[in-house]
Amino acid sequence: MEQMTATMGAMFITGLTVGMSSCVFACAPVIALYVAGTSDGWRSGLRATVVFSLARLSAYTLLGALAGGIGMTLVTNLQQQALASWVQFGAAVFVILLGTLIAIGHHPHIRLCHYLNRHTVQNTTLSMALLGFLVGIVPYCAPFLGILTYIAFSLGNVSLGAMCGLAFGLGAALITPLLVVGPAAGLLPRVFKTPVLLQVFRHASGGILLLFGIRMVLNAVL
């Protein structure tokens, strides 16, 4: 019991280190641009960030459970560049979709755009949950791959693996500078006092998010 408690503590500290490192700031532009283009205050920015972080936490917990259940097969598959590239590509395409819809605005004259807008841009919980899970499901950071390898070799138990993934995620996903980035971005639209300037700002945020998604696609492909 004491050894397991110490292990959980080590997992949490490792996650905390990752959560405070430069790795997490790869997500910051996406969160900030989405919030700036859709939110109306710091509360909605915080809500979007919390949903994103909880989705990442669920991905870490799931991966820990899978590592405990199927062992090194999972780690080997995650280390394959092809799988990581496909997941990165999927996340990038979703970012491009969000950026395009935000840039178009809330009142497009195309029925498909209305449908997509309602189920993505206007549904912060769904959008951020999907994006957070995609970011978390393929770990980019070496520390978490090391944790999954430890789980696969040393634990061999689904429940213990899930606990290790959860402990890591509590540090990496929930105690993170992103919890400041989201609310801060939510305050930006209030700087623009007139509706016209606010619309220009939101369109610009969507356009930049679109360009960021294109860059993500290029990174995944190349």
C-alpha positions in Angstrom: 0.0 0.0 0.0 2.8 2.4 0.9 4.7 1.6 -2.3 1.6 2.2 -4.4 1.0 5.6 -2.6 4.6 6.5 -3.3 4.1 5.5 -7.0 1.0 7.6 -7.3 2.8 10.6 -5.8 5.7 10.1 -8.3 3.2 10.0 -11.2 1.5 13.2 -10.0 4.8 15.0 -9.6 5.8 13.9 -13.1 2.5 15.1 -14.5 2.9 18.4 -12.6 6.3 18.9 -14.2 5.0 18.2 -17.7 2.0 20.5 -17.0 4.3 23.4 -16.2 6.7 22.7 -19.1 6.7 24.0 -22.7 4.9 20.9 -23.9 1.5 22.2 -22.7 1.9 25.6 -24.5 1.4 23.8 -27.8 -2.2 23.7 -26.8 -2.4 27.4 -25.7 -2.9 29.0 -29.1 -5.8 26.7 -30.0 -7.5 27.4 -26.6 -6.9 31.1 -26.7 -8.1 31.6 -30.3 -11.2 29.5 -29.9 -12.2 31.3 -26.7 -11.4 34.7 -28.1 -13.6 34.0 -31.1 -16.6 32.5 -29.3 -16.8 33.5 -25.7 -18.3 36.5 -24.0 -16.3 36.5 -20.7 -13.8 34.8 -18.5 -16.3 32.3 -17.2 -16.9 30.8 -20.6 -13.2 30.8 -21.2 -12.6 28.9 -18.0 -15.3 26.5 -18.8 -13.8 25.7 -22.2 -10.4 25.2 -20.7 -11.7 22.9 -17.9 -13.6 20.7 -20.4 -10.5 20.5 -22.6 -8.4 19.5 -19.5 -10.9 16.9 -18.2 -10.9 15.3 -21.7 -7.1 15.1 -21.6 -7.4 13.6 -18.1 -9.8 10.9 -19.4 -7.4 10.1 -22.2 -4.5 9.6 -19.8 -6.6 7.4 -17.5 -7.7 5.3 -20.5 -4.2 4.9 -21.8 -3.0 3.9 -18.3 -5.8 1.3 -18.1 -4.9 -0.1 -21.5 -1.2 -0.2 -20.7 -2.1 -2.2 -17.5 -4.3 -4.6 -19.6 -2.4 -5.2 -22.8 1.1 -4.2 -21.8 3.8 -3.2 -24.2 1.6 -3.8 -27.3 0.0 -0.4 -26.5 3.4 1.4 -26.0 4.7 -0.1 -29.2 1.7 1.1 -31.2 1.8 4.6 -29.6 5.5 4.9 -30.6 4.6 4.3 -34.3 4.9 7.6 -36.1 2.0 6.7 -38.5 -0.5 6.4 -35.7 0.6 9.6 -34.1 0.4 11.4 -37.4 -3.1 10.2 -38.1 -4.4 11.5 -34.7 -2.5 14.8 -35.2 -4.1 15.1 -38.6 -7.6 14.5 -37.2 -7.1 17.1 -34.5 -5.7 19.5 -37.1 -8.7 19.1 -39.4 -11.0 19.7 -36.5 -9.1 22.9 -35.6 -9.4 24.0 -39.3 -13.2 23.4 -39.1 -13.5 25.5 -35.9 -11.4 28.3 -37.4 -13.4 28.4 -40.6 -16.8 28.5 -38.9 -15.6 31.2 -36.5 -14.2 33.2 -39.4 -17.4 32.9 -41.4 -19.5 34.1 -38.4 -22.5 33.0 -36.5 -25.0 33.6 -39.4 -23.7 31.9 -42.5 -26.2 31.4 -45.3 -25.4 27.8 -46.0 -27.4 25.1 -44.3 -24.4 22.8 -43.7 -22.6 25.7 -42.0 -25.6 26.3 -39.8 -25.5 22.7 -38.7 -21.8 22.5 -38.1 -21.8 25.8 -36.3 -24.5 24.7 -34.0 -22.7 21.4 -33.1 -19.2 22.7 -32.9 -18.6 26.5 -32.4 -21.8 26.9 -30.4 -21.3 23.7 -28.4 -18.2 24.5 -26.4 -18.4 21.3 -24.3 -18.4 19.0 -27.3 -15.7 20.9 -29.2 -13.3 21.1 -26.3 -14.0 17.6 -25.1 -13.2 16.1 -28.5 -10.1 18.3 -29.0 -8.8 17.6 -25.5 -9.2 13.8 -26.0 -7.4 13.8 -29.3 -4.5 15.8 -27.8 -4.3 13.4 -24.9 -4.8 10.1 -26.6 -1.4 10.1 -28.4 1.2 11.3 -25.8 3.8 13.6 -27.3 5.9 13.8 -24.2 8.5 11.3 -23.3 7.7 11.2 -19.6 4.2 9.8 -20.2 5.5 7.2 -22.6 7.9 6.3 -19.8 5.0 6.0 -17.4 3.1 3.8 -19.8 6.2 1.6 -20.2 6.4 1.3 -16.4 2.8 0.3 -16.1 3.1 -2.3 -18.9 6.2 -3.9 -17.4 5.7 -3.6 -13.6 2.0 -3.4 -12.9 0.1 -5.5 -15.4 -3.2 -4.5 -13.9 -6.0 -2.4 -15.5 -7.1 -0.7 -12.3 -3.6 0.2 -11.1 -2.8 1.4 -14.6 -5.8 3.6 -14.7 -4.8 5.0 -11.3 -1.3 5.8 -12.5 -2.7 7.5 -15.7 -5.2 9.5 -13.5 -2.5 10.6 -11.1 -0.3 11.8 -14.0 -3.2 13.6 -15.6 -4.2 15.4 -12.4 -0.8 17.0 -12.5 -0.4 17.5 -16.2 -4.0 18.4 -17.3 -5.7 20.0 -14.4 -2.8 22.0 -12.8 -1.7 23.9 -15.8 -1.1 27.4 -17.1 -4.0 26.8 -19.6 -6.4 27.5 -16.7 -5.2 31.1 -16.9 -4.9 31.3 -20.7 -8.6 30.4 -21.3 -10.2 33.0 -19.0 -7.7 35.7 -20.1 -8.6 35.1 -23.7 -12.3 35.3 -22.7 -11.7 38.9 -21.6 -10.2 40.0 -24.9 -13.5 40.6 -26.8 -14.6 43.1 -24.1 -11.7 45.4 -25.2 -13.7 46.1 -28.4 -16.5 48.4 -27.5 -18.4 48.6 -30.7 -20.2 45.6 -32.4 -18.4 46.2 -35.7 -14.9 46.0 -34.0 -16.0 43.0 -32.0 -17.1 41.1 -35.2 -13.8 42.0 -36.9 -11.9 40.7 -33.9 -13.9 37.4 -33.9 -13.4 36.9 -37.6 -9.7 37.6 -37.2 -9.5 35.1 -34.4 -11.2 32.4 -36.5 -8.9 33.2 -39.4 -5.7 32.8 -37.3 -7.1 29.6 -35.8 -7.7 28.3 -39.4 -4.0 29.1 -40.3 -2.9 27.4 -37.1 -4.8 24.3 -38.1 -3.2 24.3 -41.5 0.2 24.5 -39.8 -0.8 21.5 -37.7 -1.8 19.5 -40.8 1.6 20.3 -42.4 3.4 19.2 -39.3 1.4 15.9 -39.2 2.0 15.2 -42.9 5.7 16.2 -43.0 
